[in-house]
Amino acid sequence: MLVFAVGAAYGALVLVTRVDEILFPGNGIRLSGPIGGLPGMDKGSGDSGIGKNRINFLVMGLDRRPQEGQSPSRSDTMFVLTIDPQAKTAGILGIPRDLYVDIPDGDGGYFEERINTAVVYGEANDYKGGGRQLAIDTVEHNLGVKIDHYVIIDFEGFKEVIDALGGIDVDVPTYLSDPTYSDTELPGDFDPQEFEPGLQHMDGDTALAYARIRQNSGDLDRIQRQQRIIFAVMDKALSLNVLRNALELWNKYKDAIGTDINDFQIAGFAKLAADIPPEKISALSLGPATTPWMTPQGASVLLPSAEGIGRIVQALFSDQQLLEEQAVVEVQNCTGEAGMADSTVKLLTNLGFPQQYLIAASTPNGDVFPTTSIVDFSGQTDTYTLQKLAEWLNVPASGIRQPTTGDESLRTSEADILVLLGSDTDITSLSSSAGD
């Protein structure tokens, strides 16, 4: 299922944006682990000014059916929401439920298991602070990100918040179906689901199904679907101007979630929530930094690359310059192989490029180029966006050029940058290098 940090927090439940000067003193990001020493990763450290430091939320969606009451459940969805009050930006980091990590055992040691089991282990073994604290400690240990607050929601809470907004409109990119989908997963209790491409209006039940479906779809695809719902919830919340009645909404729906954010803090978050526009919220996934693996016990898990995770987390915290430049990039398939533009856009999105600035296109002339090149129509030289595209797509400096007379006919949009994917494009290799 989906628990949505920006949707539930920024929109209906108003749990995002910068720290209030009076209510939230000393909320700085403190990093350790594999990425603690990276440049820009201690933003706000040593700054005595209140309300200037990052805030990190761990958001968990529990795989708990209505008939299970309040029993401990695995976190079917988990992601980190980070807020930068100075830059007025936010980022969402999707964490695969099958990520195989070191989980604290409560006695100073660790054991290896899927990250989605932390909540259950913490509750079942009387971990200090319970399951939510074990989940926080697990994320902090493996990602090196200090968590300031947590938000937990289950199936019923998710549906309640979506329905409170009057439903949401989600842009479905590809056909998706599951004839055996079940909300309860009781024997014979099927609720077949089918989603056609295009803009679809979803109520709470439908949005939950879209976020949860696993048939013919992997864990990493589910993260992207959940992030689409996040932005759809945000759009709806903004259109309804929910911040105007933030405290009233919070008092009405706060029982739908569990959090360490109190009633007094909500007023401060609501007051400042509008400082972060939707176009300055990026969504990433740890997917490119993982490798499928089968444990000796026969469980299918995802092994993390410490270096790859470090790079993606760094992108979440440091690559806000991509949002600032707002360069629109058209990725054009000139490989002769179908689907390469879509695959490349997906890769760039996972690496931290803002999805709203990417366009996947086919070559209008049917051209096939032997090598990938980048054409800069922006009129600016050596921008940060150009640098990152060249790095992620392995394009040498000689492959970046200013447009010539014939290049204008190649664009199918008014993009600032045109990426012409050549037949040398190897998505598997690019994904591997991104995660290594």
C-alpha positions in Angstrom: 0.0 0.0 0.0 1.0 3.6 -0.1 1.6 5.9 2.8 2.3 9.3 1.4 4.5 11.7 3.2 4.1 14.7 1.0 0.4 14.0 0.4 -0.7 13.3 3.9 1.9 15.7 5.3 2.0 18.5 2.9 -1.6 18.3 1.9 -4.4 16.9 4.1 -2.4 16.4 7.3 0.1 19.2 6.8 3.2 17.5 8.1 5.8 19.1 5.8 8.0 22.2 5.2 10.4 24.0 7.4 10.7 24.2 11.2 8.7 26.8 13.1 10.9 29.3 14.9 9.3 28.8 18.3 7.9 25.3 18.2 10.8 23.4 16.5 14.2 24.3 17.9 17.3 22.4 17.0 16.1 20.2 14.1 19.3 19.6 12.2 20.2 16.8 9.9 23.0 14.7 11.4 24.5 12.0 9.1 26.7 9.0 9.8 27.3 5.8 8.1 28.6 5.5 4.5 27.6 9.0 3.4 28.4 11.1 6.5 31.5 12.6 5.0 30.0 13.6 1.6 30.0 17.3 0.7 26.8 19.1 1.6 25.5 16.2 3.7 25.6 18.1 7.0 23.6 21.1 5.9 22.7 23.2 8.9 25.2 21.6 11.3 26.7 24.1 13.5 24.1 26.8 12.6 22.6 28.2 15.7 19.8 29.8 13.8 16.4 28.2 14.6 14.3 27.1 11.7 17.2 26.9 9.2 18.0 23.2 9.3 16.6 20.2 7.5 13.9 18.0 8.9 13.7 14.3 8.0 10.5 12.2 8.3 10.4 8.4 8.1 7.0 7.5 6.7 5.7 3.9 6.9 2.6 2.3 5.5 1.7 -0.8 7.4 0.5 -3.9 5.6 -2.4 -4.3 8.0 -5.9 -5.5 6.9 -9.0 -4.2 8.6 -9.7 -7.6 10.2 -6.3 -7.6 11.9 -7.1 -4.7 14.3 -3.9 -3.1 15.8 -1.7 -6.1 15.5 2.0 -5.5 14.5 2.4 -5.5 10.7 5.2 -5.2 8.2 5.9 -1.8 6.6 4.7 -2.5 3.1 5.8 1.0 2.1 8.7 3.0 3.6 10.3 6.3 2.5 12.1 9.3 3.8 10.7 12.8 3.3 13.4 15.5 3.7 12.6 19.2 3.9 15.2 22.0 3.3 13.7 25.2 4.7 16.5 27.4 3.3 16.2 26.2 -0.3 12.5 25.7 0.1 12.7 22.3 -1.4 11.8 18.8 -0.4 12.7 15.3 -1.5 11.1 11.8 -1.2 13.4 8.7 -1.1 11.6 5.4 -1.8 13.0 2.4 0.1 12.2 -1.0 -1.4 10.4 -3.2 1.0 12.7 -6.2 0.1 15.9 -4.3 0.8 18.2 -6.7 2.7 19.8 -4.7 5.5 21.4 -4.9 9.0 18.8 -4.6 11.7 19.8 -3.8 15.3 19.1 -6.7 17.7 18.8 -4.5 20.8 21.9 -5.9 22.3 24.5 -4.0 20.4 24.6 -6.4 17.4 22.8 -6.8 14.1 21.0 -9.4 12.0 20.2 -9.5 8.3 16.6 -9.3 7.1 14.3 -7.4 4.9 13.8 -3.8 6.0 10.0 -4.2 6.0 10.3 -6.6 9.0 11.8 -4.1 11.4 8.4 -2.9 12.8 7.3 -6.4 13.6 10.6 -7.5 15.1 10.6 -4.4 17.3 7.1 -5.0 18.6 7.6 -8.8 19.1 10.9 -8.5 20.9 10.2 -5.5 23.1 12.8 -3.4 21.4 13.3 -0.1 23.3 10.8 2.4 21.7 9.0 -0.5 19.9 8.7 -1.3 16.2 8.7 2.3 15.0 12.0 3.0 16.8 13.6 -0.1 15.4 12.5 1.0 11.9 14.0 4.4 12.6 17.3 2.9 13.9 17.5 0.6 10.9 17.1 3.4 8.4 19.6 5.6 10.3 22.2 2.8 10.4 21.9 1.7 6.8 21.3 5.0 5.1 23.2 7.4 7.4 20.3 9.8 7.6 19.1 11.1 11.0 15.3 10.8 11.4 13.6 13.6 13.2 10.0 12.5 13.1 7.9 9.5 12.0 4.5 9.0 10.4 2.7 5.7 10.3 -0.5 4.9 8.4 -2.4 1.7 7.6 -4.9 0.7 4.9 -7.9 2.3 6.6 -6.1 5.5 7.4 -4.8 5.8 3.8 -8.3 5.4 2.4 -9.8 7.8 4.9 -7.4 10.6 4.0 -7.9 10.1 0.2 -11.7 10.1 0.5 -11.5 13.2 2.7 -10.0 15.0 -0.3 -12.8 13.9 -2.5 -10.5 11.5 -4.3 -7.4 12.2 -6.5 -6.5 12.3 -10.2 -3.6 10.1 -11.1 -1.8 10.0 -14.4 -1.4 6.3 -15.2 1.4 5.8 -17.7 0.9 2.1 -18.6 -1.9 -0.5 -18.4 -2.0 -2.3 -15.1 -4.3 -5.1 -13.9 -4.7 -7.7 -11.3 -7.8 -10.1 -11.5 -6.9 -11.6 -8.1 -6.3 -8.4 -6.1 -7.6 -8.5 -2.6 -7.8 -5.8 0.1 -8.3 -8.4 2.9 -6.4 -11.3 1.3 -8.9 -13.7 2.7 -9.6 -16.9 0.7 -11.9 -16.1 -2.3 -12.2 -12.4 -1.4 -11.1 -11.0 -4.8 -11.6 -7.4 -6.0 -10.3 -7.4 -9.6 -8.5 -4.2 -10.6 -7.8 -2.7 -14.0 -6.1 0.6 -14.8 -6.1 2.1 -18.3 -3.4 4.6 -19.4 -4.3 8.2 -18.9 -5.7 10.5 -16.1 -7.8 8.4 -13.7 -9.9 9.6 -10.8 -9.4 7.4 -7.8 -11.2 7.2 -4.4 -9.4 5.7 -1.4 -10.1 2.1 -2.3 -8.9 2.5 -5.9 -5.8 4.5 -5.0 -4.9 1.8 -2.4 -5.2 -0.9 -5.1 -3.1 1.1 -7.6 -0.4 1.5 -5.0 -0.4 -2.1 -3.8 -0.7 -4.2 -7.0 2.2 -6.6 -7.4 1.1 -8.9 -10.1 3.1 -8.4 -13.3 4.9 -5.5 -11.4 7.9 -5.4 -9.2 8.7 -3.6 -5.9 10.5 -0.8 -7.7 7.6 -0.1 -10.0 5.3 0.1 -7.0 7.5 2.8 -5.5 7.0 4.9 -8.7 3.3 4.3 -8.6 3.2 5.4 -4.9 5.1 8.5 -5.8 2.6 9.4 -8.5 -0.1 9.2 -5.9 2.0 11.5 -3.6 2.0 14.2 -6.2 -1.7 13.6 -7.1 -2.6 14.1 -3.4 -0.5 17.2 -3.2 -2.2 18.7 -6.3 -5.6 18.0 -4.9 -4.7 19.4 -1.5 -3.4 22.6 -3.1 -6.5 23.0 -5.3 -8.7 22.8 -2.2 -6.5 25.2 -0.2 -6.5 22.8 2.7 -3.8 24.8 4.6 -6.5 27.3 5.3 -8.2 24.8 7.6 -5.1 22.8 8.6 -5.7 22.6 12.3 -9.3 21.6 11.9 -8.4 18.9 9.4 -5.6 17.6 11.7 -8.0 17.3 14.6 -10.5 15.5 12.4 -8.2 13.0 10.8 -5.2 12.7 13.2 -6.5 9.3 14.5 -5.9 7.9 11.0 -2.2 8.1 11.5 0.4 7.5 14.1 3.1 10.2 14.6 5.3 11.9 17.2 4.3 15.3 15.8 2.0 16.9 18.4 -1.0 19.3 18.0 1.1 22.3 18.8 3.7 21.5 16.1 1.0 21.1 13.5 0.2 24.8 13.6 3.8 25.7 12.8 4.0 23.2 9.9 0.7 24.5 8.4 1.9 28.1 8.7 5.0 27.4 6.6 3.8 24.6 4.3 3.1 26.9 1.3 6.8 27.9 1.1 7.5 24.7 -0.8 5.9 24.6 -4.3 5.2 21.2 -5.9 7.8 21.8 -8.6 10.5 21.9 -6.0 9.7 18.5 -4.6 11.8 15.6 -6.1 11.2 11.9 -5.8 13.9 9.2 -5.9 14.2 5.5 -5.3 17.0 3.3 -4.0 16.2 0.8 -6.7 19.2 1.5 -8.9 21.5 0.8 -6.0 20.2 -2.8 -5.4 20.8 -6.2 -6.9 18.2 -9.1 -6.7 19.5 -12.1 -4.6 18.2 -15.3 -3.2 19.0 -16.0 0.5 20.1 -19.5 1.6 16.6 -19.9 3.0 15.1 -19.2 -0.4 13.9 -15.7 0.1 14.0 -13.2 -2.8 15.6 -9.9 -1.5 17.4 -6.9 -2.8 21.1 -6.5 -1.9 22.1 -2.8 -1.4 25.3 -1.3 -2.8 26.7 1.0 0.0 28.3 3.3 -2.5 25.3 3.4 -4.8 23.0 4.2 -1.8 25.4 6.9 -0.8 25.2 8.5 -4.3 21.4 8.4 -4.4 21.0 9.8 -0.9 23.5 12.5 -1.8 21.4 13.3 -4.8 18.3 13.6 -2.6 20.1 16.1 -0.3 22.5 17.8 -2.6 21.2 17.9 -6.2 18.6 20.6 -5.6 20.5 22.6 -8.3 18.6 20.5 -10.9 15.4 21.9 -9.6 16.8 25.5 -9.5 17.9 25.3 -13.2 14.6 23.9 -14.3 16.0 22.7 -17.6 13.6 20.7 -19.7 15.2 17.6 -21.3 13.9 15.7 -24.2 15.3 12.1 -24.4 14.9 10.9 -27.9 15.2 7.3 -29.0 17.7 7.0 -31.9 18.8 3.5 -31.0 16.6 1.5 -33.3 15.4 -0.4 -30.2 11.9 0.2 -28.9 11.4 1.6 -25.4 14.9 3.0 -24.8 13.7 6.6 -24.3 11.2 5.5 -21.6 13.8 3.3 -19.9 16.3 6.2 -19.9 13.8 8.6 -18.4 13.0 6.1 -15.7 16.7 5.8 -14.9 17.3 9.5 -14.8 14.2 9.9 -12.5 15.6 7.3 -10.1 18.9 9.1 -10.0 17.3 12.3 -9.0 16.4 14.2 -12.1 13.0 16.0 -11.6 10.4 13.9 -13.5 8.5 17.0 -14.5 11.4 18.2 -16.6 11.9 15.0 -18.6 10.2 14.1 -22.0 10.6 10.7 -23.6 10.3 10.9 -27.4 10.9 8.9 -30.6 13.0 10.3 -33.4 10.8 12.0 -35.9 12.9 10.9 -38.9 13.5 7.4 -37.9 17.3 8.2 -37.6 19.6 5.7 -35.9 22.8 7.2 -34.4 25.8 5.0 -33.5 26.6 7.1 -30.3 24.7 9.1 -27.8 25.0 12.9 -28.0 23.6 15.9 -26.1 22.5 19.1 -27.8 22.2 22.2 -25.7 19.5 24.6 -26.9 19.6 26.7 -23.7 22.3 29.0 -24.9 24.1 28.4 -21.6 27.5 26.8 -21.4 28.5 23.9 -19.1 25.4 24.0 -16.8 25.0 21.7 -13.8 22.2 19.9 -15.7 24.5 19.2 -18.6 27.2 17.9 -16.3 24.9 15.5 -14.6 23.3 14.2 -17.8 26.8 13.6 -19.2 27.9 11.8 -16.0 24.8 9.6 -15.8 24.7 8.7 -19.5 28.4 8.2 -19.9 28.6 10.9 -22.6 32.1 12.4 -23.1 32.7 16.1 -23.5 33.1 15.6 -27.2 29.5 14.3 -27.3 28.0 17.6 -26.0 27.5 20.4 -28.5 25.6 23.5 -29.3 22.8 23.2 -32.0 23.6 23.4 -35.7 21.2 24.3 -38.5 19.8 20.9 -38.9 19.3 20.2 -35.2 16.1 22.2 -34.8 14.2 19.7 -36.9 15.2 16.9 -34.5 13.4 18.4 -31.5 9.8 17.3 -31.0 9.3 19.8 -28.1 10.6 23.1 -26.8 13.1 21.4 -24.6 16.2 23.2 -23.4 18.4 20.1 -23.9 18.0 17.3 -26.4 19.5 13.9 -25.6 19.9 11.8 -28.8 20.3 8.2 -27.6 22.6 6.2 -29.8 22.8 2.5 -30.5 25.7 2.4 -27.9 23.1 3.0 -25.1 23.2 0.2 -22.6 20.6 0.7 -19.9 21.7 -2.3 -17.9 25.3 -1.0 -17.8 24.1 2.6 -17.0 21.9 1.3 -14.2 24.8 -0.8 -12.8 27.2 2.1 -12.9 24.6 4.3 -11.1 24.4 1.8 -8.3 28.1 0.9 -8.0 
